[in-house]
Amino acid sequence: MVRGYDLKQREVINVSDGRRLGYVYDIEINFENGKVESIVVPGPSRIKNLFGRNGDIVIPWEKIQRVGDDIILVNCDVAVK
């Protein structure tokens, strides 16, 4: 079992292009069924602007291929500039 805090310590890598997307900083949970809906990684504009969620990369749980000890591998089309 993986805890939410443990997910926030892992780097997210997109296997479709090998790009490092960053570290998980938020998790969206569906409290009705108790499942993680998605993970959130700060986008490039988030680093410049500390407020707001514009530019964040929201990755649905279905796009996660593997959760390892140090990284999370995802397979999704993400436009990161």
N, C-alpha and C positions, 0 to 999 in steps of 0.2 A: 504494500500500500504506500502511496506517495501522498505527502501532506502538501497543502497549498503553499506553505512557506518554502518547502523544498523545491517546488517548481520555480519559484521566483529566484532561485540561485543558479538557474541553468540558462545557458546560451541557446538561442534558437537559430538553427541553420536550415536553409531551404535546399532540399536535395535536388530540386529541378534545375537550379543554376549554381549551387554551391555557395551562395551568398550568406554571409552572417547577417542576421536580421537584428540581433541585439539580445538583451536579457528580458525575460518575462517580468513585467512590473505590475500586472493585474490579471485577475482570473474572473471570468463571468460564470456564475453558478445558477442553475435552475433549481430553486429551492422546493419546487413542487415535486420533482422526481429525484432530487439530491445528486444530480450529475453536473459535471463541468461542461459548459456549453462552448467556451472558447478561452483562449489565452490572448493577452494583449501585450504587444511589444511597442515601445515608443518609436514613432517614425522620425525621420530626419528633422521635421519641423518641431517636433516635441522637444528635442534637445535645445533648440534655440528659444522656444517658448515654453516655460514651465507650467503654464496654465491652459486648461482646455484639453479636449481629446481630439482635436482636428489633426489629422495626419498620423494618428496611431494605426498600427497594423493589428487588426483583429483577425485571429486565425481560428476558424471553427475546429472543434475537437476532432471531427471526422478527417481533417487534413493532417493530423499528427500521425506520423508513421511509427516513431519509436521514442520512448522516453528513457534516456540513459542516465548514468550517474552524474555526468557533467553537462550534457547537451540534450536538446530536444530536436529531433529531425522532423521537418514538415515538408509536405509536397503541395505547394500552392503557387498560384500566379500572383505575385506581389510586385507592384510597380514602386520600386524604391529608387529615389534619385540621389 
